[in-house]
Amino acid sequence: MQRKFTGSNLRDVTAAFRALGGSVCNIRRTGEDIYSHPAAERTVRVNSRRKDAPRALSQMIVKIGRRAP
């Protein structure tokens, strides 16, 4: 059964994203992070000051999880 990440907090989603092989880069002085993965078509920019995970990041994790063997 595949786990869904919608409605999760950003800390759990970040850990799951890194476990799938993604990278998180901090943008200085903006409070934002960029989430990128080799299997993803685009990057996702996230406000790291918030505690909830945005829907675009959750969808990216689900898509990457489907592609993983």
C-alpha atoms as one frame of an Amber mdcrd trajectory, in Angstrom:
protein
   0.000   0.000   0.000   1.378   3.355  -1.014   1.532   6.090   1.596   0.060
   9.503   0.718   1.724  12.655   1.954  -1.123  15.131   1.580  -1.786  17.093
   4.731   1.524  16.086   6.305   3.947  18.424   7.924   6.968  19.671   6.013
   9.465  17.834   8.213   8.036  14.385   7.385   7.704  15.172   3.692  11.306
  16.440   3.527  12.574  13.235   5.131  10.571  11.100   2.692  11.782  13.194
  -0.250  15.424  12.773   0.734  14.881   9.026   1.243  13.712   8.821  -2.387
  16.952  10.468  -3.552  15.839  14.079  -3.829  17.838  17.133  -2.844  16.763
  20.204  -0.901  18.572  23.513  -1.436  18.040  26.505   0.822  17.715  29.921
  -0.798  19.496  32.454   1.350  17.522  35.266   2.999  14.184  34.286   1.486
  12.983  31.525   3.805  12.405  29.227   0.841  13.718  25.811  -0.172  13.957
  24.282  -3.640  13.140  20.578  -3.920  14.623  18.813  -6.942  14.843  15.200
  -8.061  16.408  13.652 -11.180  13.165  11.814 -12.022  10.987  14.943 -11.720
  10.222  17.231 -14.640  10.482  20.412 -12.582  11.529  21.734  -9.196   9.216
  22.861  -6.415   9.829  26.027  -4.412   8.518  25.838  -0.834   8.204  28.392
   1.946  10.234  26.719   4.697   8.793  28.950   7.423   5.461  27.162   7.185
   4.942  23.795   8.844   2.528  22.253   6.360   3.599  20.631   3.117   2.295
  22.147  -0.118   0.219  20.024  -2.450   2.699  20.322  -5.330   5.446  18.752
  -3.212   3.164  15.948  -2.056   2.190  15.199  -5.643   5.841  15.151  -6.674
   6.641  12.556  -4.002   3.728  10.358  -5.071   4.831  10.493  -8.739   8.435
   9.675  -7.864   7.268   6.839  -5.621   5.288   5.321  -8.490   8.325   5.380
 -10.784  10.648   3.809  -8.210  11.067   0.041  -8.549
